[in-house]
């Protein structure tokens, strides 16, 4: 019995070491592996179940795009930068950013026609460059959304203070002693805004669009 157990242990250790030796090859193979558009369509639809209903109109998408630009306060920031730092040269930055956005939109349009799935940039890059590039881009976009949403939510406190006539937005924040100056104020108003908008997004997309149009028109 002991001899059989010893043999099983040796076989287990041998298989484990063999698997470890094959890890670099499998990793390189997986990093460079690409999917065909048919595989992407079939696999994503198989995991997603029934096809999603297309309820968004073109004006809904336009409202989402304009709201995304206005919500960050980019036009207010542009005036401050032009006055205090760069001057009229900020116009060149807008030209470069506009050309980049146009080229990006053309790429997204072409990919969305050829691969009509909900995977977004991850699916497009996995078909084109492989899974590693798709994973890296997906993680980068996720981090970008988290940081940008935090910045927008924090700036919302300043907008709300201006609406109520409060000159110092820090009066609505909680100061925590022991942290670095500038990073020691907790903004519970921003946290509440993020939670509220998350609940709206999880509920229905139409409700989110209604809020987006309301803030776009009246705020």
Kinemage of the C-alpha trace (Angstrom):
@kinemage 1
@onewidth
@group {chain A} dominant
@subgroup {mainchain}
@vectorlist {calphas} color= white
{ca unk a 1} P 0.000 0.000 0.000
{ca unk a 2} L 2.838 2.359 0.853
{ca unk a 3} L 4.582 1.515 -2.420
{ca unk a 4} L 1.427 2.344 -4.395
{ca unk a 5} L 1.060 5.659 -2.552
{ca unk a 6} L 4.706 6.501 -3.240
{ca unk a 7} L 4.241 5.717 -6.932
{ca unk a 8} L 1.174 7.990 -7.104
{ca unk a 9} L 3.130 10.795 -5.453
{ca unk a 10} L 5.985 10.453 -7.924
{ca unk a 11} L 3.576 10.485 -10.870
{ca unk a 12} L 1.837 13.551 -9.463
{ca unk a 13} L 5.127 15.413 -8.991
{ca unk a 14} L 6.285 14.443 -12.481
{ca unk a 15} L 3.041 15.664 -14.074
{ca unk a 16} L 3.196 18.883 -12.074
{ca unk a 17} L 6.768 19.639 -13.132
{ca unk a 18} L 5.930 18.790 -16.730
{ca unk a 19} L 2.996 21.210 -16.648
{ca unk a 20} L 5.232 23.930 -15.221
{ca unk a 21} L 7.771 23.402 -17.988
{ca unk a 22} L 5.014 23.828 -20.598
{ca unk a 23} L 3.685 27.040 -19.039
{ca unk a 24} L 5.869 29.493 -21.052
{ca unk a 25} L 4.911 27.793 -24.327
{ca unk a 26} L 1.211 27.805 -23.435
{ca unk a 27} L 1.415 31.415 -22.336
{ca unk a 28} L 3.024 32.512 -25.607
{ca unk a 29} L 0.488 30.496 -27.574
{ca unk a 30} L -2.424 31.982 -25.643
{ca unk a 31} L -1.101 35.531 -25.898
{ca unk a 32} L -0.849 35.375 -29.683
{ca unk a 33} L -4.026 33.355 -30.243
{ca unk a 34} L -6.644 35.160 -32.323
{ca unk a 35} L -10.297 34.388 -32.899
{ca unk a 36} L -12.095 34.511 -36.205
{ca unk a 37} L -15.134 36.800 -36.478
{ca unk a 38} L -17.402 33.741 -36.729
{ca unk a 39} L -15.970 32.270 -33.527
{ca unk a 40} L -16.394 35.575 -31.727
{ca unk a 41} L -19.995 35.924 -32.869
{ca unk a 42} L -20.957 32.366 -31.972
{ca unk a 43} L -19.180 32.253 -28.598
{ca unk a 44} L -20.429 35.638 -27.385
{ca unk a 45} L -24.000 34.966 -28.444
{ca unk a 46} L -23.852 31.504 -26.873
{ca unk a 47} L -22.785 32.982 -23.534
{ca unk a 48} L -25.183 35.920 -23.753
{ca unk a 49} L -28.258 33.896 -24.630
{ca unk a 50} L -30.916 35.735 -26.606
{ca unk a 51} L -29.936 38.744 -28.686
{ca unk a 52} L -30.279 42.129 -27.002
{ca unk a 53} L -33.135 44.346 -28.065
{ca unk a 54} L -32.144 47.475 -29.933
{ca unk a 55} L -34.050 50.246 -28.189
{ca unk a 56} L -31.659 53.178 -28.545
{ca unk a 57} L -32.267 55.633 -31.375
{ca unk a 58} L -29.699 57.823 -33.071
{ca unk a 59} L -30.674 60.878 -31.030
{ca unk a 60} L -30.212 58.856 -27.827
{ca unk a 61} L -26.648 58.075 -28.839
{ca unk a 62} L -26.023 61.726 -29.738
{ca unk a 63} L -27.346 62.785 -26.315
{ca unk a 64} L -25.043 60.283 -24.612
{ca unk a 65} L -22.034 61.576 -26.534
{ca unk a 66} L -22.768 65.259 -25.887
{ca unk a 67} L -23.544 64.551 -22.239
{ca unk a 68} L -20.241 62.750 -21.864
{ca unk a 69} L -18.382 65.799 -23.166
{ca unk a 70} L -20.309 68.388 -21.178
{ca unk a 71} L -20.436 66.401 -17.965
{ca unk a 72} L -16.696 66.596 -17.426
{ca unk a 73} L -16.721 70.381 -17.700
{ca unk a 74} L -14.211 70.368 -20.541
{ca unk a 75} L -15.389 73.680 -21.922
{ca unk a 76} L -14.937 75.448 -18.583
{ca unk a 77} L -11.494 73.904 -18.154
{ca unk a 78} L -10.504 74.962 -21.666
{ca unk a 79} L -11.116 78.628 -20.867
{ca unk a 80} L -8.990 78.458 -17.737
{ca unk a 81} L -6.146 76.689 -19.521
{ca unk a 82} L -6.217 79.156 -22.421
{ca unk a 83} L -6.196 82.130 -20.045
{ca unk a 84} L -3.630 80.959 -17.493
{ca unk a 85} L -1.324 78.558 -19.335
{ca unk a 86} L -1.225 77.909 -23.062
{ca unk a 87} L -3.199 80.737 -24.621
{ca unk a 88} L -4.559 80.238 -28.165
{ca unk a 89} L -2.319 77.172 -28.624
{ca unk a 90} L -5.005 75.099 -26.886
{ca unk a 91} L -6.834 75.218 -30.235
{ca unk a 92} L -4.116 72.973 -31.718
{ca unk a 93} L -4.775 70.402 -29.002
{ca unk a 94} L -8.452 70.386 -29.938
{ca unk a 95} L -7.584 69.806 -33.598
{ca unk a 96} L -5.345 66.846 -32.737
{ca unk a 97} L -7.928 65.414 -30.339
{ca unk a 98} L -10.695 65.843 -32.918
{ca unk a 99} L -8.733 64.035 -35.633
{ca unk a 100} L -7.893 61.210 -33.209
{ca unk a 101} L -11.535 60.902 -32.169
{ca unk a 102} L -12.643 60.845 -35.821
{ca unk a 103} L -10.196 58.052 -36.697
{ca unk a 104} L -11.234 56.105 -33.610
{ca unk a 105} L -14.920 56.428 -34.505
{ca unk a 106} L -14.222 55.169 -38.032
{ca unk a 107} L -12.428 52.122 -36.610
{ca unk a 108} L -15.286 51.409 -34.210
{ca unk a 109} L -17.809 51.760 -37.023
{ca unk a 110} L -15.980 49.271 -39.227
{ca unk a 111} L -15.531 46.750 -36.421
{ca unk a 112} L -19.118 47.050 -35.189
{ca unk a 113} L -20.411 46.285 -38.685
{ca unk a 114} L -18.166 43.243 -39.128
{ca unk a 115} L -18.460 41.965 -35.534
{ca unk a 116} L -21.861 43.023 -34.119
{ca unk a 117} L -21.359 41.812 -30.539
{ca unk a 118} L -21.399 43.510 -27.140
{ca unk a 119} L -17.731 42.842 -26.372
{ca unk a 120} L -16.594 46.229 -27.592
{ca unk a 121} L -12.895 46.952 -27.908
{ca unk a 122} L -11.960 43.667 -26.208
{ca unk a 123} L -13.701 41.588 -28.882
{ca unk a 124} L -12.301 43.680 -31.725
{ca unk a 125} L -8.718 43.465 -30.471
{ca unk a 126} L -8.981 39.760 -29.670
{ca unk a 127} L -9.931 39.054 -33.267
{ca unk a 128} L -7.242 41.357 -34.656
{ca unk a 129} L -4.210 41.069 -32.361
{ca unk a 130} L -4.934 38.258 -29.924
{ca unk a 131} L -6.193 37.705 -26.406
{ca unk a 132} L -3.318 39.389 -24.564
{ca unk a 133} L -3.770 42.701 -26.379
{ca unk a 134} L -7.533 42.468 -25.875
{ca unk a 135} L -7.120 41.817 -22.152
{ca unk a 136} L -4.623 44.664 -21.784
{ca unk a 137} L -6.913 47.097 -23.616
{ca unk a 138} L -9.949 45.966 -21.608
{ca unk a 139} L -8.111 46.454 -18.309
{ca unk a 140} L -6.900 49.872 -19.481
{ca unk a 141} L -10.422 50.971 -20.438
{ca unk a 142} L -11.798 49.710 -17.114
{ca unk a 143} L -9.184 51.668 -15.170
{ca unk a 144} L -9.887 54.734 -17.319
{ca unk a 145} L -13.617 54.543 -16.549
{ca unk a 146} L -12.999 54.159 -12.819
{ca unk a 147} L -10.627 57.135 -12.618
{ca unk a 148} L -12.691 59.387 -14.895
{ca unk a 149} L -15.926 58.594 -13.039
{ca unk a 150} L -14.228 59.399 -9.736
{ca unk a 151} L -13.002 62.735 -11.100
{ca unk a 152} L -16.399 63.632 -12.560
{ca unk a 153} L -18.217 62.650 -9.364
{ca unk a 154} L -15.846 64.776 -7.295
{ca unk a 155} L -16.344 67.768 -9.578
{ca unk a 156} L -20.110 67.279 -9.218
{ca unk a 157} L -19.783 68.422 -5.606
{ca unk a 158} L -18.405 71.755 -6.812
{ca unk a 159} L -21.302 72.140 -9.280
{ca unk a 160} L -23.794 71.342 -6.539
{ca unk a 161} L -22.188 73.825 -4.153
{ca unk a 162} L -22.371 76.527 -6.823
{ca unk a 163} L -26.065 75.759 -7.364
{ca unk a 164} L -26.761 76.209 -3.631
{ca unk a 165} L -24.588 79.311 -3.338
{ca unk a 166} L -21.816 77.675 -1.299
{ca unk a 167} L -18.428 79.206 -2.089
{ca unk a 168} L -16.228 76.519 -0.489
{ca unk a 169} L -16.875 72.949 -1.734
{ca unk a 170} L -14.608 71.578 1.007
{ca unk a 171} L -17.271 72.499 3.546
{ca unk a 172} L -19.286 69.548 2.201
{ca unk a 173} L -16.341 67.169 2.565
{ca unk a 174} L -15.057 65.350 5.637
{ca unk a 175} L -11.441 65.994 6.552
{ca unk a 176} L -9.382 63.012 7.706
{ca unk a 177} L -6.282 63.758 9.753
{ca unk a 178} L -3.091 61.831 9.095
{ca unk a 179} L -3.286 61.839 5.284
{ca unk a 180} L -1.432 64.032 2.806
{ca unk a 181} L -2.743 67.521 2.175
{ca unk a 182} L -5.079 67.496 -0.819
{ca unk a 183} L -5.906 63.808 -0.329
{ca unk a 184} L -7.387 64.031 3.155
{ca unk a 185} L -10.976 64.994 2.326
{ca unk a 186} L -13.678 62.356 1.873
{ca unk a 187} L -16.406 63.343 -0.573
{ca unk a 188} L -19.544 61.456 0.451
{ca unk a 189} L -21.624 63.494 -2.002
{ca unk a 190} L -19.592 62.039 -4.878
{ca unk a 191} L -19.971 58.527 -3.447
{ca unk a 192} L -23.742 58.956 -3.205
{ca unk a 193} L -23.863 60.198 -6.805
{ca unk a 194} L -21.916 57.182 -8.084
{ca unk a 195} L -24.168 54.755 -6.184
{ca unk a 196} L -27.321 56.488 -7.439
{ca unk a 197} L -26.224 56.451 -11.077
{ca unk a 198} L -25.103 52.820 -10.753
{ca unk a 199} L -28.570 51.840 -9.537
{ca unk a 200} L -30.136 53.749 -12.440
{ca unk a 201} L -27.899 51.966 -14.955
{ca unk a 202} L -28.654 48.564 -13.430
{ca unk a 203} L -32.389 49.250 -13.510
{ca unk a 204} L -33.087 50.232 -17.124
{ca unk a 205} L -31.147 51.950 -19.869
{ca unk a 206} L -34.189 54.068 -20.785
{ca unk a 207} L -34.227 55.617 -17.317
{ca unk a 208} L -30.554 56.474 -17.633
{ca unk a 209} L -31.203 58.130 -20.997
{ca unk a 210} L -34.045 60.142 -19.478
{ca unk a 211} L -31.735 61.467 -16.766
{ca unk a 212} L -29.042 62.171 -19.336
{ca unk a 213} L -31.393 64.251 -21.488
{ca unk a 214} L -32.741 66.115 -18.455
{ca unk a 215} L -29.284 67.162 -17.255
{ca unk a 216} L -28.198 67.946 -20.805
{ca unk a 217} L -31.114 70.310 -21.437
{ca unk a 218} L -31.742 71.923 -18.051
{ca unk a 219} L -28.400 71.690 -16.255
